Amino acid sequence: MRTVVLPGSFDPYTLGHHDLTRRAAAVAERVVIAVTHNPSKKGLLDVEARTRAITACIANEGLDSAVEVRTLGSGLLVDFCREVGAGAVVRGLRSQLDLAYEEPMARMNRHLAGVDTIFLLTDSRYAHISSSLVREVHKLGGDVTDMLPAPSLDALAAAGNVS
């Protein structure tokens, strides 16, 4: 497979996301991480901070020749896939609940533009981690250092979001 897109809000980019990025890079020649913004959610980090943190993580791993980080505007994901020449979307699955949520979107992407979805099972070390749970733990004063790569922790500190 040549190019795949790994979409998400990545607020913040977790160790689970980073593992998924590494694994996607192992099966595709090029991975485009599409950082999205959901205006209906109050996030910890703005899109630019998330993009910088992810870019730093990629560079730290030496993946910058295979992985590109871009922001995804308000359009359809399949249009973004066409724009970057991706034939598939990569999504991580932590549980059957994730599959139930992801399946209709995967079918719609295939219907609209022939874009397939590659599902990768989350490594069991990270199956309990989600950005929303990390945000909740962090907001309540809990320690999230073992769930985030260093650049994500640095981004939280720079935004004044470290407990």
C-alpha positions in Angstrom: 0.0 0.0 0.0 1.4 3.3 -1.0 -0.4 6.1 1.0 -2.8 5.9 4.0 -4.4 8.5 6.1 -4.5 8.3 9.9 -7.2 10.8 11.0 -8.0 12.0 14.5 -8.3 14.9 16.8 -5.2 13.7 18.8 -6.0 16.0 21.7 -3.6 15.0 23.1 -1.5 12.6 20.9 -1.1 9.5 23.1 1.3 6.6 23.2 -1.5 4.6 21.7 -1.7 7.0 18.7 2.1 6.9 18.4 2.1 3.1 18.4 -0.6 3.1 15.7 1.5 5.6 13.6 4.6 3.4 13.8 2.5 0.3 12.8 0.9 2.2 9.9 4.3 3.2 8.7 5.3 -0.4 8.7 2.6 -1.4 6.2 2.4 1.7 4.0 5.0 3.7 2.2 3.5 7.0 3.3 1.3 7.9 6.3 -0.5 11.2 6.4 -1.7 12.1 9.9 -4.8 14.3 9.5 -5.2 16.4 12.6 -8.9 17.4 12.9 -10.7 20.0 14.8 -14.1 19.4 16.4 -15.6 22.9 17.1 -18.2 21.3 19.4 -15.5 20.0 21.8 -13.4 22.1 24.2 -10.0 20.7 23.8 -6.8 20.9 25.8 -4.6 21.9 22.9 -5.2 23.9 19.8 -4.7 22.3 16.4 -1.3 24.0 15.9 0.0 22.7 19.3 -1.2 19.2 18.5 0.4 19.3 15.1 3.7 20.5 16.5 3.7 17.8 19.2 2.9 15.0 16.7 5.6 16.3 14.3 8.2 16.3 17.1 7.2 12.7 18.0 7.6 11.6 14.4 11.0 13.3 14.2 12.1 11.8 17.5 11.4 8.3 16.1 13.1 9.0 12.8 9.7 8.4 11.0 9.7 11.9 9.3 10.6 10.4 5.9 7.5 8.2 5.9 5.0 10.2 8.0 3.6 13.6 7.2 1.4 15.6 9.6 -1.3 17.9 8.2 -4.5 19.5 9.4 -7.8 18.5 8.0 -10.2 21.3 7.4 -14.0 21.0 7.6 -14.5 18.9 4.4 -15.0 15.2 4.0 -12.2 12.8 5.0 -12.5 11.1 1.6 -11.9 14.4 -0.2 -8.7 14.7 1.9 -7.7 11.2 1.0 -8.1 12.0 -2.7 -6.1 15.2 -2.2 -3.1 13.3 -0.7 -3.5 10.3 -3.0 -4.5 7.8 -0.2 -6.2 4.6 -0.9 -7.1 3.8 2.7 -7.7 5.2 6.1 -6.1 3.6 9.2 -8.1 3.3 12.4 -7.2 1.7 15.7 -9.6 -0.6 17.5 -9.4 -0.9 21.3 -12.6 -2.9 21.6 -15.8 -4.0 19.9 -17.3 -0.7 20.8 -14.7 1.0 18.6 -15.6 -1.3 15.8 -19.3 -0.6 16.2 -18.6 3.2 15.9 -16.1 2.9 13.1 -17.8 0.4 10.8 -20.6 2.7 9.4 -18.0 5.4 8.6 -15.7 2.8 6.9 -18.6 1.6 4.8 -19.6 5.2 3.9 -16.0 6.1 2.9 -15.9 3.0 0.7 -19.3 4.0 -0.8 -18.5 7.6 -1.4 -15.0 7.3 -2.8 -13.8 3.7 -2.8 -11.5 4.5 0.2 -11.0 1.4 2.3 -10.3 1.3 6.0 -7.6 -0.7 7.6 -8.3 -1.6 11.2 -5.4 -2.3 13.5 -6.0 -3.8 16.9 -4.6 -1.6 19.6 -1.6 -3.0 21.4 -2.8 -4.3 24.8 -0.4 -2.0 26.5 -2.4 1.0 25.3 -5.9 -0.4 25.0 -7.1 1.6 28.1 -5.8 4.9 26.8 -8.0 7.4 24.9 -7.5 11.1 24.5 -10.9 11.7 26.1 -9.9 9.7 29.2 -6.5 11.4 29.3 -8.2 14.8 29.2 -10.5 13.8 32.0 -7.7 12.4 34.2 -5.6 15.5 33.6 -8.5 17.9 34.3 -9.1 16.2 37.6 -5.4 16.5 38.6 -4.2 13.0 37.8 -0.8 12.0 36.4 -0.9 11.3 32.6 2.9 11.2 32.1 2.9 7.4 31.4 0.2 7.8 28.7 1.7 10.6 26.5 5.0 10.9 24.6 7.3 13.7 25.8 6.3 16.2 23.0 2.6 15.9 24.0 3.6 16.5 27.7 5.7 19.5 26.6 2.7 20.9 24.6 0.5 20.6 27.7 3.1 22.4 29.8 3.5 25.2 27.2 -0.3 25.7 27.1 -0.4 25.9 30.9 -2.2 22.6 31.1 0.1 20.6 33.4 -1.2 19.7 36.8 
